[in-house]
Amino acid sequence: MLRVGMLTSGGDCQGLNAAMRGVAKTLYEQVDEVEIYGFIDGYRGLIEFDYRYMSPAQFSGILTLGGTILGTSRQPFKNMLDPIEGSSMTKLEAMITSYRRLNLDCLVTLGGNGTHKTAKLLADHDLNVIGLPKTIDNDLWGTDKSFGFQSAVDIATSVIDGIHTTATSHGRIFIIELMGHNVGWLTLHAGVAGGADVILIPEIPYRVESVARAISARSSQKKRFSIIAMAEGAIEASEADLSREELKLARSTMEYPSVAYRLAAQLDAEMGQEIRVTVPGHFQRGGTPCPYDRVLATRCGCYGAELILKGEFGYMVGVHDNVMVKVPLEEVAGRLKSVPLDNDLVTFARRSGIFFGDE
């Protein structure tokens, strides 16, 4: 009898159900006796022994379903060694106990950076763990792509496409603030795909005067509008030397709702041209996964199941040059995959006339 646990942790995204389906269907096809247990709301369920037995029927019809059938929550890695309220047992000890009580042969964790840090912690305490890479931010070290990313790019691009018509009609500057946490992959790809005139990402600190100059240059060429695709984590050049803690404090005391609204106010003072802000927010994480993500998530799930059957644990599933690979959790945990300054898409975007605010 093979007994496998599953959980989805952190923010939801498209492709989670497809990935779990890939794991389950592969195991059911390859092993005569399999039991799969799903922990509710991610690591919270593992901590509190809140789980349900999952029959094969529960993995049917979920390939195109967004979100996660198991629910999810954020359980900060930094708190995993803290005692549970009203108990002398730590959260880590509780997770290990839940794993042992169900006599699991493996735990499959679907998540991003924080999820994989906790997955490594569990692996370091002799639990058999396999991680699957999900995040719309595409910031997981060890994989070219994470599932959820392309679906979010598609949605963000459609937002930019829609804004183009109203921007053209009114001759306005539009700032579209996109998700991505502390990296610019989503904004870079959607900005290029949507034909943005300016792309602002955390890896390339911008200057307001440079952005204003780029927009003025467009106006001098008789172009009525400008589209700025801005990552939620974009930073001004004056903030580039701040530590993460200092930047977080500065953002918490900022008088504007977000960086896009701050930039709008700065450009208004600089130029006096009509400016509007659009923030699609969590819409980018919702809805059905695109075909690319359905395929990638299925591949990740199937490959993860193969690792389980081979008894190879302590890995995250990744994809390199469109080939599925296993990446040791110690190489993934705590590492962020940012956009390299020499990334070819950045280079090609610059050559095609897109500004990044540092010119």
C-alpha positions as CSV (number, residue, x, y, z in Angstrom):
1,M,0.0,0.0,0.0
2,L,1.4,3.4,-1.1
3,R,0.1,6.3,1.2
4,V,0.7,9.8,-0.1
5,G,-0.2,13.2,1.4
6,M,-0.9,16.4,-0.6
7,L,-1.2,20.0,0.2
8,T,-1.3,23.4,-1.6
9,S,0.3,26.2,0.3
10,G,0.6,30.0,-0.1
11,G,-1.3,32.1,-2.6
12,D,-3.5,30.2,-5.0
13,C,-3.0,30.2,-8.8
14,Q,-4.1,28.5,-11.9
15,G,-2.9,24.9,-12.4
16,L,-2.9,23.6,-8.8
17,N,-5.7,21.1,-9.4
18,A,-4.2,20.0,-12.7
19,A,-0.9,19.2,-11.0
20,M,-2.6,17.2,-8.2
21,R,-4.5,15.4,-10.8
22,G,-1.3,14.5,-12.6
23,V,0.2,13.1,-9.5
24,A,-2.9,11.1,-8.6
25,K,-3.6,9.7,-12.1
26,T,-0.1,8.5,-12.5
27,L,0.0,6.8,-9.2
28,Y,-3.4,5.1,-9.8
29,E,-2.2,3.8,-13.1
30,Q,1.2,2.5,-11.9
31,V,0.3,1.1,-8.4
32,D,-2.4,-1.4,-7.5
33,E,-3.1,0.0,-4.0
34,V,-2.8,3.8,-3.4
35,E,-4.3,6.0,-0.7
36,I,-4.1,9.8,-1.1
37,Y,-4.8,12.2,1.8
38,G,-5.3,15.9,1.2
39,F,-4.5,18.4,4.0
40,I,-6.9,21.2,4.2
41,D,-5.6,24.8,3.7
42,G,-2.0,23.8,3.2
43,Y,0.4,23.5,6.1
44,R,-2.3,24.5,8.5
45,G,-4.0,21.2,7.8
46,L,-0.8,19.3,8.4
47,I,-0.2,21.2,11.7
48,E,-3.8,20.6,12.9
49,F,-4.2,17.1,11.5
50,D,-7.1,18.4,9.3
51,Y,-7.3,16.2,6.3
52,R,-9.5,14.1,4.1
53,Y,-9.1,10.9,2.3
54,M,-9.3,11.6,-1.5
55,S,-10.9,9.0,-3.8
56,P,-10.0,8.7,-7.5
57,A,-13.3,10.3,-8.3
58,Q,-12.2,13.6,-6.6
59,F,-9.4,14.0,-9.2
60,S,-11.8,13.7,-12.1
61,G,-13.0,16.9,-13.9
62,I,-10.5,19.2,-12.2
63,L,-8.0,19.7,-15.0
64,T,-9.6,23.1,-16.0
65,L,-10.6,24.1,-12.6
66,G,-8.9,27.2,-11.1
67,G,-7.9,27.6,-7.4
68,T,-7.4,24.5,-5.3
69,I,-9.9,21.9,-4.2
70,L,-7.9,21.5,-1.0
71,G,-7.9,25.2,0.0
72,T,-4.7,27.1,0.9
73,S,-3.3,29.4,3.5
74,R,-0.1,31.2,4.3
75,Q,1.9,29.7,7.2
76,P,5.2,31.8,7.5
77,F,8.3,29.7,7.5
78,K,9.8,31.9,10.3
79,N,7.0,30.7,12.6
80,M,7.4,26.9,12.1
81,L,9.6,26.5,15.2
82,D,7.1,28.4,17.3
83,P,4.9,26.5,19.8
84,I,1.3,26.0,18.9
85,E,-1.0,28.1,21.1
86,G,-2.1,26.1,24.1
87,S,0.5,23.4,23.5
88,S,4.1,22.7,24.2
89,M,4.5,21.2,20.7
90,T,5.9,23.3,17.9
91,K,4.3,23.6,14.5
92,L,7.2,21.6,13.0
93,E,6.7,18.8,15.6
94,A,2.9,18.8,14.9
95,M,3.5,18.4,11.1
96,I,5.9,15.5,11.7
97,T,3.4,13.9,14.0
98,S,0.6,14.2,11.4
99,Y,2.8,12.6,8.8
100,R,3.6,9.7,11.1
101,R,0.0,9.2,12.3
102,L,-1.1,8.7,8.7
103,N,1.9,6.5,8.1
104,L,2.6,8.4,4.9
105,D,5.2,7.3,2.4
106,C,5.5,10.7,0.9
107,L,4.2,14.3,1.2
108,V,3.7,16.3,-2.0
109,T,3.8,20.1,-1.5
110,L,2.6,22.5,-4.1
111,G,3.7,26.0,-3.6
112,G,6.2,28.8,-4.0
113,N,9.2,30.1,-2.1
114,G,7.9,29.9,1.4
115,T,6.3,26.5,0.8
116,H,9.6,25.0,-0.4
117,K,11.5,26.4,2.6
118,T,9.1,24.5,4.8
119,A,9.3,21.5,2.6
120,K,13.1,21.4,3.0
121,L,12.7,21.8,6.8
122,L,10.5,18.7,6.8
123,A,12.9,16.8,4.5
124,D,15.7,17.7,7.0
125,H,13.7,15.9,9.6
126,D,13.5,12.7,7.6
127,L,10.2,13.1,6.0
128,N,9.9,12.1,2.3
129,V,8.9,15.2,0.4
130,I,8.4,16.1,-3.2
131,G,7.7,19.8,-4.2
132,L,5.8,21.0,-7.2
133,P,6.5,24.6,-8.5
134,K,3.5,27.0,-8.5
135,T,3.6,30.7,-8.5
136,I,2.4,33.4,-10.9
137,D,5.6,35.3,-10.0
138,N,7.9,32.8,-11.7
139,D,10.5,33.5,-9.1
140,L,11.3,29.9,-8.0
141,W,14.9,29.0,-8.3
142,G,15.6,25.7,-10.2
143,T,12.9,25.9,-12.8
144,D,12.5,27.9,-16.0
145,K,8.7,28.2,-15.5
146,S,6.3,27.6,-12.7
147,F,2.7,26.7,-13.4
148,G,0.3,29.6,-12.9
149,F,2.8,32.1,-14.5
150,Q,1.6,31.8,-18.1
151,S,-2.1,32.1,-17.1
152,A,-1.3,35.3,-15.2
153,V,0.7,36.6,-18.2
154,D,-2.3,36.0,-20.4
155,I,-4.7,37.8,-18.1
156,A,-2.3,40.7,-17.5
157,T,-1.8,41.0,-21.3
158,S,-5.5,41.1,-21.9
159,V,-5.8,44.0,-19.3
160,I,-3.1,46.0,-21.2
161,D,-4.9,45.2,-24.5
162,G,-8.2,46.5,-23.1
163,I,-6.6,49.7,-21.8
164,H,-5.1,50.5,-25.2
165,T,-8.4,51.4,-26.7
166,T,-9.5,53.8,-24.0
167,A,-6.0,55.3,-23.7
168,T,-6.0,55.9,-27.5
169,S,-9.5,57.5,-27.4
170,H,-8.7,59.9,-24.6
171,G,-5.0,60.5,-25.2
172,R,-4.1,59.6,-21.7
173,I,-1.2,58.1,-19.8
174,F,-2.2,54.8,-18.2
175,I,-0.2,53.0,-15.5
176,I,-1.1,49.4,-15.1
177,E,0.2,47.9,-11.9
178,L,0.8,44.1,-12.2
179,M,1.6,41.5,-9.6
180,G,4.9,39.6,-9.2
181,H,5.9,40.3,-5.6
182,N,9.6,41.3,-5.7
183,V,10.5,40.3,-9.2
184,G,9.5,41.5,-12.7
185,W,8.9,38.4,-14.7
186,L,5.1,38.9,-15.0
187,T,5.3,42.6,-15.8
188,L,8.1,42.0,-18.3
189,H,6.3,39.3,-20.3
190,A,2.9,41.0,-20.2
191,G,4.4,44.4,-21.0
192,V,6.1,43.1,-24.1
193,A,3.1,41.0,-25.1
194,G,0.7,44.0,-24.6
195,G,2.9,46.6,-26.3
196,A,3.6,48.7,-23.3
197,D,5.7,51.8,-24.0
198,V,7.4,51.8,-20.5
199,I,8.0,48.7,-18.4
200,L,9.1,49.2,-14.7
201,I,10.4,46.2,-12.8
202,P,12.1,45.8,-9.4
203,E,15.4,44.6,-11.0
204,I,15.8,47.9,-12.9
205,P,15.3,50.9,-10.5
206,Y,13.6,53.8,-12.4
207,R,13.9,57.6,-12.2
208,V,10.7,59.6,-12.5
209,E,12.4,62.1,-14.7
210,S,13.4,59.4,-17.1
211,V,9.9,58.1,-17.4
212,A,8.6,61.6,-18.0
213,R,11.2,62.1,-20.6
214,A,10.2,58.9,-22.4
215,I,6.6,60.0,-22.4
216,S,7.4,63.5,-23.6
217,A,9.4,62.0,-26.5
218,R,6.3,60.0,-27.5
219,S,4.2,63.2,-27.4
220,S,6.7,65.0,-29.6
221,Q,6.2,62.2,-32.1
222,K,2.5,62.9,-32.2
223,K,1.6,59.8,-30.2
224,R,-1.5,60.6,-28.2
225,F,-1.1,58.1,-25.3
226,S,1.4,56.0,-23.4
227,I,1.1,52.7,-21.6
228,I,3.2,52.0,-18.5
229,A,3.3,48.4,-17.2
230,M,4.5,48.6,-13.6
231,A,5.4,45.8,-11.3
232,E,4.0,46.1,-7.8
233,G,7.5,45.7,-6.5
234,A,9.1,48.3,-8.8
235,I,11.5,50.7,-7.0
236,E,12.8,54.2,-7.6
237,A,16.5,54.7,-8.0
238,S,16.5,56.5,-4.6
239,E,15.2,53.3,-3.0
240,A,17.7,51.0,-4.6
241,D,20.1,50.9,-1.7
242,L,17.5,50.2,1.0
243,S,17.4,46.9,2.7
244,R,14.3,44.8,2.3
245,E,13.2,45.7,5.8
246,E,13.8,49.4,5.1
247,L,11.9,49.3,1.9
248,K,9.0,47.5,3.5
249,L,8.9,50.2,6.2
250,A,9.0,53.0,3.6
251,R,6.2,51.4,1.6
252,S,4.1,51.0,4.8
253,T,4.3,54.8,5.5
254,M,3.8,55.8,1.9
255,E,0.8,58.2,1.5
256,Y,-0.4,56.5,-1.7
257,P,-2.2,53.1,-2.0
258,S,0.6,51.6,-4.1
259,V,3.6,52.5,-6.2
260,A,1.4,53.1,-9.3
261,Y,-0.5,55.8,-7.6
262,R,2.7,57.4,-6.3
263,L,4.1,57.4,-9.8
264,A,0.9,58.9,-11.2
265,A,1.2,61.8,-8.7
266,Q,4.8,62.3,-9.5
267,L,4.2,62.4,-13.3
268,D,1.3,64.7,-12.9
269,A,3.5,67.1,-11.0
270,E,6.2,66.7,-13.6
271,M,4.1,66.9,-16.8
272,G,0.6,67.9,-16.1
273,Q,-0.8,65.3,-18.5
274,E,-3.9,63.3,-17.7
275,I,-3.0,60.0,-16.0
276,R,-5.1,57.0,-14.9
277,V,-4.1,53.9,-12.9
278,T,-5.4,50.4,-13.3
279,V,-4.7,47.7,-10.8
280,P,-6.1,44.2,-11.8
281,G,-4.9,42.7,-8.6
282,H,-5.9,39.2,-7.7
283,F,-7.8,38.8,-11.0
284,Q,-4.4,37.8,-12.3
285,R,-4.4,34.7,-10.1
286,G,-8.0,33.6,-10.8
287,G,-9.9,31.7,-13.4
288,T,-9.2,28.6,-15.4
289,P,-5.6,27.7,-16.3
290,C,-4.5,28.4,-19.8
291,P,-3.6,25.3,-22.0
292,Y,0.1,25.9,-21.4
293,D,-0.3,25.7,-17.7
294,R,-2.6,22.7,-17.9
295,V,0.2,20.9,-19.8
296,L,3.0,22.1,-17.5
297,A,1.1,21.3,-14.3
298,T,0.2,17.9,-15.6
299,R,3.9,17.2,-16.5
300,C,5.0,18.4,-13.1
301,G,2.5,16.2,-11.4
302,C,3.3,13.1,-13.4
303,Y,7.1,13.6,-13.0
304,G,6.6,14.1,-9.3
305,A,4.7,10.8,-9.1
306,E,7.6,9.1,-11.0
307,L,10.0,10.3,-8.3
308,I,7.7,8.9,-5.6
309,L,7.6,5.5,-7.3
310,K,11.4,5.5,-7.6
311,G,11.8,6.4,-4.0
312,E,13.7,9.7,-4.8
313,F,12.7,12.3,-2.3
314,G,13.9,15.7,-1.2
315,Y,13.4,17.3,-4.6
316,M,11.4,19.9,-6.3
317,V,10.2,19.2,-9.8
318,G,11.4,21.7,-12.3
319,V,11.7,22.2,-16.1
320,H,14.9,23.2,-17.8
321,D,14.9,23.7,-21.6
322,N,11.5,22.0,-21.7
323,V,12.9,18.9,-20.0
324,M,11.6,17.8,-16.6
325,V,14.3,17.7,-13.9
326,K,14.6,17.1,-10.2
327,V,16.1,19.9,-8.2
328,P,17.4,19.3,-4.6
329,L,15.3,21.3,-2.1
330,E,18.4,22.7,-0.5
331,E,19.1,24.4,-3.9
332,V,15.6,25.9,-4.1
333,A,14.8,27.0,-0.5
334,G,15.5,30.6,0.3
335,R,16.7,31.5,-3.3
336,L,14.9,34.0,-5.4
337,K,15.0,33.9,-9.2
338,S,15.0,37.5,-10.4
339,V,15.1,38.9,-13.9
340,P,18.8,39.1,-15.0
341,L,19.8,42.5,-16.3
342,D,21.1,40.8,-19.5
343,N,17.9,38.8,-20.0
344,D,17.4,38.6,-23.8
345,L,13.8,39.8,-23.5
346,V,15.0,42.9,-21.7
347,T,17.6,43.4,-24.4
348,F,15.1,42.9,-27.2
349,A,12.6,45.1,-25.6
350,R,15.1,48.0,-25.3
351,R,16.1,47.6,-28.9
352,S,12.5,47.8,-30.0
353,G,12.0,51.1,-28.2
354,I,10.5,50.1,-24.8
355,F,11.8,52.2,-22.0
356,F,12.7,50.8,-18.5
357,G,13.0,54.1,-16.7
358,D,16.7,54.0,-16.2
359,E,17.7,55.6,-19.5
